[in-house]
Amino acid sequence: MNLLAAAEQVQDLSAWAAKLGLSKQALYTAKYREHLSPAVAGALAEELGKNAQEWIVVAALESERDSACKTRMVKRMGKVLML
């Protein structure tokens, strides 16, 4: 969700929805649920000049149920994104 917050610093969600070809409700719902789909995360990252692949992985991990594997991968991705 840090990605969506960064996007909002550039322009509002309605403008992003139009730019990405989404309904306005799609991004507002994502904000409310605190979860972006991997495809939307990748598109936003690309528009913001960030690594789309990394953000796709982060969004995919966020959608996983809690487990030891998820915890492990979230920690690993956190280290990658900090570099």
N, CA, C and O atoms as CSV, one atom per row, in Angstrom:
chain,resi,resn,atom,element,x,y,z
A,1,MET,N,N,0.813,-1.190,0.000
A,1,MET,CA,C,0.000,0.000,0.000
A,1,MET,C,C,0.860,1.259,0.000
A,1,MET,O,O,0.356,2.349,-0.271
A,2,ASN,N,N,2.144,1.125,0.298
A,2,ASN,CA,C,3.038,2.271,0.181
A,2,ASN,C,C,3.064,2.781,-1.253
A,2,ASN,O,O,3.236,3.976,-1.489
A,3,LEU,N,N,2.895,1.887,-2.194
A,3,LEU,CA,C,2.902,2.262,-3.607
A,3,LEU,C,C,1.700,3.138,-3.936
A,3,LEU,O,O,1.837,4.126,-4.658
A,4,LEU,N,N,0.546,2.796,-3.428
A,4,LEU,CA,C,-0.651,3.588,-3.682
A,4,LEU,C,C,-0.530,4.971,-3.033
A,4,LEU,O,O,-0.955,5.969,-3.615
A,5,ALA,N,N,0.038,5.027,-1.855
A,5,ALA,CA,C,0.264,6.311,-1.190
A,5,ALA,C,C,1.227,7.178,-2.001
A,5,ALA,O,O,1.030,8.387,-2.126
A,6,ALA,N,N,2.264,6.553,-2.548
A,6,ALA,CA,C,3.210,7.294,-3.388
A,6,ALA,C,C,2.519,7.808,-4.644
A,6,ALA,O,O,2.768,8.930,-5.084
A,7,ALA,N,N,1.656,6.988,-5.213
A,7,ALA,CA,C,0.920,7.408,-6.406
A,7,ALA,C,C,0.013,8.600,-6.101
A,7,ALA,O,O,-0.116,9.515,-6.914
A,8,GLU,N,N,-0.607,8.582,-4.934
A,8,GLU,CA,C,-1.490,9.691,-4.546
A,8,GLU,C,C,-0.734,10.997,-4.348
A,8,GLU,O,O,-1.324,12.072,-4.449
A,9,GLN,N,N,0.553,10.920,-4.070
A,9,GLN,CA,C,1.359,12.139,-3.944
A,9,GLN,C,C,1.546,12.811,-5.301
A,9,GLN,O,O,1.799,14.014,-5.378
A,10,VAL,N,N,1.420,12.029,-6.363
A,10,VAL,CA,C,1.602,12.542,-7.720
A,10,VAL,C,C,0.297,13.084,-8.279
A,10,VAL,O,O,0.251,14.194,-8.810
A,11,GLN,N,N,-0.767,12.290,-8.156
A,11,GLN,CA,C,-2.093,12.729,-8.606
A,11,GLN,C,C,-3.151,11.913,-7.875
A,11,GLN,O,O,-2.841,10.887,-7.270
A,12,ASP,N,N,-4.403,12.368,-7.932
A,12,ASP,CA,C,-5.453,11.675,-7.185
A,12,ASP,C,C,-5.834,10.350,-7.845
A,12,ASP,O,O,-5.480,10.081,-8.993
A,13,LEU,N,N,-6.560,9.538,-7.091
A,13,LEU,CA,C,-6.895,8.199,-7.561
A,13,LEU,C,C,-7.766,8.203,-8.810
A,13,LEU,O,O,-7.645,7.310,-9.648
A,14,SER,N,N,-8.635,9.189,-8.944
A,14,SER,CA,C,-9.467,9.279,-10.151
A,14,SER,C,C,-8.605,9.458,-11.390
A,14,SER,O,O,-8.857,8.840,-12.425
A,15,ALA,N,N,-7.591,10.302,-11.282
A,15,ALA,CA,C,-6.684,10.529,-12.413
A,15,ALA,C,C,-5.893,9.266,-12.730
A,15,ALA,O,O,-5.694,8.944,-13.901
A,16,TRP,N,N,-5.436,8.544,-11.704
A,16,TRP,CA,C,-4.708,7.299,-11.931
A,16,TRP,C,C,-5.607,6.271,-12.596
A,16,TRP,O,O,-5.180,5.567,-13.511
A,17,ALA,N,N,-6.846,6.183,-12.140
A,17,ALA,CA,C,-7.778,5.223,-12.725
A,17,ALA,C,C,-7.952,5.492,-14.218
A,17,ALA,O,O,-7.927,4.566,-15.030
A,18,ALA,N,N,-8.125,6.744,-14.569
A,18,ALA,CA,C,-8.289,7.107,-15.977
A,18,ALA,C,C,-7.017,6.768,-16.772
A,18,ALA,O,O,-7.094,6.237,-17.880
A,19,LYS,N,N,-5.867,7.074,-16.205
A,19,LYS,CA,C,-4.592,6.829,-16.886
A,19,LYS,C,C,-4.337,5.340,-17.116
A,19,LYS,O,O,-3.762,4.949,-18.131
A,20,LEU,N,N,-4.775,4.509,-16.155
A,20,LEU,CA,C,-4.534,3.073,-16.239
A,20,LEU,C,C,-5.681,2.313,-16.897
A,20,LEU,O,O,-5.602,1.100,-17.092
A,21,GLY,N,N,-6.748,3.035,-17.237
A,21,GLY,CA,C,-7.897,2.386,-17.873
A,21,GLY,C,C,-8.734,1.565,-16.905
A,21,GLY,O,O,-9.321,0.551,-17.284
A,22,LEU,N,N,-8.785,2.008,-15.655
A,22,LEU,CA,C,-9.565,1.322,-14.625
A,22,LEU,C,C,-10.790,2.144,-14.259
A,22,LEU,O,O,-10.863,3.337,-14.552
A,23,SER,N,N,-11.743,1.497,-13.622
A,23,SER,CA,C,-12.868,2.260,-13.080
A,23,SER,C,C,-12.355,3.032,-11.863
A,23,SER,O,O,-11.404,2.603,-11.209
A,24,LYS,N,N,-12.974,4.150,-11.565
A,24,LYS,CA,C,-12.557,4.928,-10.394
A,24,LYS,C,C,-12.661,4.076,-9.134
A,24,LYS,O,O,-11.812,4.139,-8.245
A,25,GLN,N,N,-13.726,3.278,-9.081
A,25,GLN,CA,C,-13.972,2.479,-7.886
A,25,GLN,C,C,-12.870,1.465,-7.620
A,25,GLN,O,O,-12.633,1.111,-6.465
A,26,ALA,N,N,-12.191,0.990,-8.654
A,26,ALA,CA,C,-11.157,-0.030,-8.482
A,26,ALA,C,C,-10.056,0.429,-7.527
A,26,ALA,O,O,-9.676,-0.315,-6.623
A,27,LEU,N,N,-9.550,1.625,-7.715
A,27,LEU,CA,C,-8.467,2.106,-6.851
A,27,LEU,C,C,-8.978,2.528,-5.473
A,27,LEU,O,O,-8.278,2.358,-4.474
A,28,TYR,N,N,-10.178,3.071,-5.416
A,28,TYR,CA,C,-10.738,3.437,-4.115
A,28,TYR,C,C,-10.997,2.173,-3.282
A,28,TYR,O,O,-10.773,2.169,-2.072
A,29,THR,N,N,-11.463,1.112,-3.928
A,29,THR,CA,C,-11.678,-0.158,-3.236
A,29,THR,C,C,-10.344,-0.741,-2.777
A,29,THR,O,O,-10.238,-1.246,-1.660
A,30,ALA,N,N,-9.337,-0.673,-3.628
A,30,ALA,CA,C,-8.009,-1.167,-3.251
A,30,ALA,C,C,-7.479,-0.411,-2.035
A,30,ALA,O,O,-6.887,-1.006,-1.134
A,31,LYS,N,N,-7.692,0.887,-2.016
A,31,LYS,CA,C,-7.238,1.688,-0.880
A,31,LYS,C,C,-7.981,1.281,0.389
A,31,LYS,O,O,-7.370,1.122,1.445
A,32,TYR,N,N,-9.285,1.114,0.286
A,32,TYR,CA,C,-10.102,0.736,1.434
A,32,TYR,C,C,-9.695,-0.641,1.962
A,32,TYR,O,O,-9.583,-0.837,3.172
A,33,ARG,N,N,-9.477,-1.588,1.056
A,33,ARG,CA,C,-9.118,-2.957,1.448
A,33,ARG,C,C,-7.638,-3.106,1.773
A,33,ARG,O,O,-7.203,-4.140,2.281
A,34,GLU,N,N,-6.866,-2.059,1.474
A,34,GLU,CA,C,-5.422,-2.058,1.709
A,34,GLU,C,C,-4.729,-3.189,0.945
A,34,GLU,O,O,-3.875,-3.897,1.478
A,35,HIS,N,N,-5.135,-3.334,-0.336
A,35,HIS,CA,C,-4.532,-4.371,-1.172
A,35,HIS,C,C,-4.672,-4.009,-2.646
A,35,HIS,O,O,-5.772,-3.733,-3.124
A,36,LEU,N,N,-3.559,-4.012,-3.353
A,36,LEU,CA,C,-3.557,-3.824,-4.806
A,36,LEU,C,C,-3.384,-5.179,-5.471
A,36,LEU,O,O,-2.674,-6.044,-4.958
A,37,SER,N,N,-4.028,-5.361,-6.607
A,37,SER,CA,C,-3.777,-6.582,-7.370
A,37,SER,C,C,-2.363,-6.483,-7.933
A,37,SER,O,O,-1.850,-5.379,-8.118
A,38,PRO,N,N,-1.731,-7.615,-8.207
A,38,PRO,CA,C,-0.385,-7.575,-8.791
A,38,PRO,C,C,-0.330,-6.796,-10.108
A,38,PRO,O,O,0.632,-6.069,-10.355
A,39,ALA,N,N,-1.341,-6.939,-10.943
A,39,ALA,CA,C,-1.334,-6.235,-12.227
A,39,ALA,C,C,-1.407,-4.724,-12.033
A,39,ALA,O,O,-0.683,-3.982,-12.697
A,40,VAL,N,N,-2.264,-4.263,-11.141
A,40,VAL,CA,C,-2.395,-2.827,-10.887
A,40,VAL,C,C,-1.128,-2.302,-10.215
A,40,VAL,O,O,-0.658,-1.210,-10.536
A,41,ALA,N,N,-0.577,-3.078,-9.285
A,41,ALA,CA,C,0.668,-2.665,-8.624
A,41,ALA,C,C,1.791,-2.507,-9.642
A,41,ALA,O,O,2.560,-1.547,-9.581
A,42,GLY,N,N,1.884,-3.442,-10.571
A,42,GLY,CA,C,2.919,-3.356,-11.599
A,42,GLY,C,C,2.741,-2.152,-12.495
A,42,GLY,O,O,3.710,-1.472,-12.831
A,43,ALA,N,N,1.503,-1.883,-12.885
A,43,ALA,CA,C,1.232,-0.732,-13.753
A,43,ALA,C,C,1.530,0.588,-13.039
A,43,ALA,O,O,2.123,1.495,-13.623
A,44,LEU,N,N,1.119,0.689,-11.786
A,44,LEU,CA,C,1.404,1.908,-11.019
A,44,LEU,C,C,2.909,2.092,-10.832
A,44,LEU,O,O,3.433,3.192,-11.010
A,45,ALA,N,N,3.595,1.016,-10.472
A,45,ALA,CA,C,5.043,1.095,-10.278
A,45,ALA,C,C,5.725,1.569,-11.550
A,45,ALA,O,O,6.606,2.428,-11.510
A,46,GLU,N,N,5.315,1.012,-12.663
A,46,GLU,CA,C,5.889,1.397,-13.946
A,46,GLU,C,C,5.681,2.885,-14.221
A,46,GLU,O,O,6.604,3.573,-14.656
A,47,GLU,N,N,4.484,3.372,-13.971
A,47,GLU,CA,C,4.184,4.793,-14.182
A,47,GLU,C,C,4.985,5.697,-13.248
A,47,GLU,O,O,5.312,6.833,-13.593
A,48,LEU,N,N,5.295,5.175,-12.057
A,48,LEU,CA,C,6.053,5.958,-11.070
A,48,LEU,C,C,7.565,5.799,-11.227
A,48,LEU,O,O,8.335,6.381,-10.463
A,49,GLY,N,N,7.991,5.008,-12.222
A,49,GLY,CA,C,9.423,4.818,-12.444
A,49,GLY,C,C,10.067,3.857,-11.468
A,49,GLY,O,O,11.280,3.894,-11.260
A,50,LYS,N,N,9.256,2.993,-10.865
A,50,LYS,CA,C,9.777,2.000,-9.927
A,50,LYS,C,C,9.845,0.644,-10.625
A,50,LYS,O,O,9.320,0.480,-11.726
A,51,ASN,N,N,10.489,-0.315,-9.987
A,51,ASN,CA,C,10.626,-1.649,-10.553
A,51,ASN,C,C,9.283,-2.374,-10.473
A,51,ASN,O,O,8.858,-2.771,-9.388
A,52,ALA,N,N,8.625,-2.545,-11.596
A,52,ALA,CA,C,7.298,-3.161,-11.644
A,52,ALA,C,C,7.332,-4.599,-11.145
A,52,ALA,O,O,6.418,-5.029,-10.441
A,53,GLN,N,N,8.378,-5.350,-11.500
A,53,GLN,CA,C,8.453,-6.755,-11.084
A,53,GLN,C,C,8.461,-6.895,-9.567
A,53,GLN,O,O,7.792,-7.773,-9.022
A,54,GLU,N,N,9.198,-6.052,-8.895
A,54,GLU,CA,C,9.258,-6.120,-7.434
A,54,GLU,C,C,7.900,-5.835,-6.825
A,54,GLU,O,O,7.488,-6.506,-5.879
A,55,TRP,N,N,7.203,-4.844,-7.360
A,55,TRP,CA,C,5.901,-4.483,-6.798
A,55,TRP,C,C,4.832,-5.513,-7.117
A,55,TRP,O,O,3.884,-5.675,-6.348
A,56,ILE,N,N,4.967,-6.211,-8.234
A,56,ILE,CA,C,4.047,-7.307,-8.550
A,56,ILE,C,C,4.208,-8.406,-7.502
A,56,ILE,O,O,3.223,-8.953,-7.007
A,57,VAL,N,N,5.454,-8.722,-7.172
A,57,VAL,CA,C,5.724,-9.752,-6.164
A,57,VAL,C,C,5.187,-9.322,-4.804
A,57,VAL,O,O,4.570,-10.126,-4.105
A,58,VAL,N,N,5.406,-8.092,-4.426
A,58,VAL,CA,C,4.913,-7.591,-3.143
A,58,VAL,C,C,3.387,-7.712,-3.083
A,58,VAL,O,O,2.845,-8.178,-2.081
A,59,ALA,N,N,2.704,-7.304,-4.130
A,59,ALA,CA,C,1.241,-7.383,-4.152
A,59,ALA,C,C,0.774,-8.839,-4.067
A,59,ALA,O,O,-0.205,-9.144,-3.386
A,60,ALA,N,N,1.469,-9.720,-4.753
A,60,ALA,CA,C,1.105,-11.142,-4.693
A,60,ALA,C,C,1.289,-11.684,-3.276
A,60,ALA,O,O,0.439,-12.423,-2.781
A,61,LEU,N,N,2.374,-11.327,-2.634
A,61,LEU,CA,C,2.614,-11.778,-1.264
A,61,LEU,C,C,1.576,-11.231,-0.299
A,61,LEU,O,O,1.149,-11.931,0.620
A,62,GLU,N,N,1.165,-9.978,-0.504
A,62,GLU,CA,C,0.160,-9.384,0.379
A,62,GLU,C,C,-1.161,-10.144,0.321
A,62,GLU,O,O,-1.912,-10.155,1.297
A,63,SER,N,N,-1.449,-10.775,-0.806
A,63,SER,CA,C,-2.727,-11.479,-0.945
A,63,SER,C,C,-2.697,-12.884,-0.350
A,63,SER,O,O,-3.745,-13.512,-0.198
A,64,GLU,N,N,-1.516,-13.378,-0.015
A,64,GLU,CA,C,-1.380,-14.717,0.561
A,64,GLU,C,C,-1.903,-14.757,1.997
A,64,GLU,O,O,-1.850,-13.771,2.733
A,65,ARG,N,N,-2.401,-15.917,2.360
A,65,ARG,CA,C,-2.783,-16.131,3.762
A,65,ARG,C,C,-1.511,-16.207,4.598
A,65,ARG,O,O,-0.442,-16.555,4.097
A,66,ASP,N,N,-1.644,-15.879,5.868
A,66,ASP,CA,C,-0.490,-15.935,6.763
A,66,ASP,C,C,0.027,-17.361,6.876
A,66,ASP,O,O,-0.735,-18.307,7.079
A,67,SER,N,N,1.324,-17.487,6.742
A,67,SER,CA,C,1.992,-18.780,6.881
A,67,SER,C,C,3.471,-18.526,7.110
A,67,SER,O,O,3.947,-17.399,6.965
A,68,ALA,N,N,4.188,-19.566,7.464
A,68,ALA,CA,C,5.632,-19.442,7.654
A,68,ALA,C,C,6.310,-19.052,6.343
A,68,ALA,O,O,7.259,-18.269,6.336
A,69,CYS,N,N,5.815,-19.603,5.232
A,69,CYS,CA,C,6.406,-19.281,3.928
A,69,CYS,C,C,6.175,-17.817,3.567
A,69,CYS,O,O,7.072,-17.147,3.056
A,70,LYS,N,N,4.970,-17.330,3.836
A,70,LYS,CA,C,4.681,-15.927,3.535
A,70,LYS,C,C,5.594,-15.029,4.369
A,70,LYS,O,O,6.181,-14.081,3.846
A,71,THR,N,N,5.711,-15.320,5.639
A,71,THR,CA,C,6.566,-14.514,6.515
A,71,THR,C,C,7.998,-14.493,5.998
A,71,THR,O,O,8.642,-13.445,5.962
A,72,ARG,N,N,8.476,-15.636,5.607
A,72,ARG,CA,C,9.845,-15.748,5.079
A,72,ARG,C,C,10.023,-14.900,3.823
A,72,ARG,O,O,11.003,-14.164,3.704
A,73,MET,N,N,9.089,-14.999,2.894
A,73,MET,CA,C,9.198,-14.281,1.633
A,73,MET,C,C,9.001,-12.772,1.813
A,73,MET,O,O,9.650,-11.979,1.130
A,74,VAL,N,N,8.125,-12.379,2.712
A,74,VAL,CA,C,7.934,-10.953,2.993
A,74,VAL,C,C,9.224,-10.363,3.548
A,74,VAL,O,O,9.626,-9.266,3.158
A,75,LYS,N,N,9.873,-11.085,4.456
A,75,LYS,CA,C,11.159,-10.615,5.001
A,75,LYS,C,C,12.199,-10.494,3.892
A,75,LYS,O,O,12.936,-9.510,3.824
A,76,ARG,N,N,12.250,-11.495,3.032
A,76,ARG,CA,C,13.231,-11.485,1.938
A,76,ARG,C,C,12.964,-10.316,0.992
A,76,ARG,O,O,13.896,-9.613,0.601
A,77,MET,N,N,11.717,-10.102,0.626
A,77,MET,CA,C,11.383,-9.001,-0.285
A,77,MET,C,C,11.633,-7.656,0.381
A,77,MET,O,O,12.016,-6.692,-0.281
A,78,GLY,N,N,11.417,-7.593,1.689
A,78,GLY,CA,C,11.699,-6.354,2.410
A,78,GLY,C,C,13.162,-5.985,2.290
A,78,GLY,O,O,13.490,-4.810,2.128
A,79,LYS,N,N,14.048,-6.965,2.368
A,79,LYS,CA,C,15.474,-6.719,2.224
A,79,LYS,C,C,15.802,-6.278,0.801
A,79,LYS,O,O,16.616,-5.377,0.599
A,80,VAL,N,N,15.174,-6.903,-0.173
A,80,VAL,CA,C,15.421,-6.555,-1.578
A,80,VAL,C,C,14.967,-5.134,-1.854
A,80,VAL,O,O,15.683,-4.371,-2.503
A,81,LEU,N,N,13.787,-4.768,-1.372
A,81,LEU,CA,C,13.245,-3.437,-1.627
A,81,LEU,C,C,14.009,-2.351,-0.883
A,81,LEU,O,O,13.953,-1.186,-1.276
A,82,MET,N,N,14.712,-2.701,0.169
A,82,MET,CA,C,15.489,-1.712,0.920
A,82,MET,C,C,16.803,-1.393,0.243
A,82,MET,O,O,17.400,-0.355,0.530
A,83,LEU,N,N,17.275,-2.256,-0.650
A,83,LEU,CA,C,18.566,-2.038,-1.297
A,83,LEU,C,C,18.537,-0.869,-2.245
A,83,LEU,O,O,19.550,-0.556,-2.870
